Amino acid sequence: MKIFISETDRQNAKRVALRNLARFFDIPNWEHKENDELFNDLSSLNTETSKSVMMLLNVYFTAYDDWFEFYEEKRRIEQQPGSEYELNDREKEVLVNLINRREDSLKALQERFDELQIQKYNRGKFGGDI
């Protein structure tokens, strides 16, 4: 099993989510900020909507990090000279669960974000009474 996931990949996945949310919540200069700063700006918002989104974002980031750490552990083993790591049945089951958690949490975040975008569009086009 060769592993091709990097820390850069992890940061890029987080960056996509953070930038989309920062843009939606009108965070100033979001396009020039790093992940940590965007996360802090989003966390400082104090509306029910932002809090619910941040809860989903935290669940996604935790699931992503858990999945990533699983691979990092296996990568360390593979980096030993002459090693190629093969998952056993238990590890395959763990990996499937980690992938499902990551994907389910991302889906929940995306669905909530889609709902919010539709609401914002409707209010902008049709007024606040919808």
Order of alpha helices (4+ residues) and beta strands (2+ residues): alpha-alpha-alpha-alpha
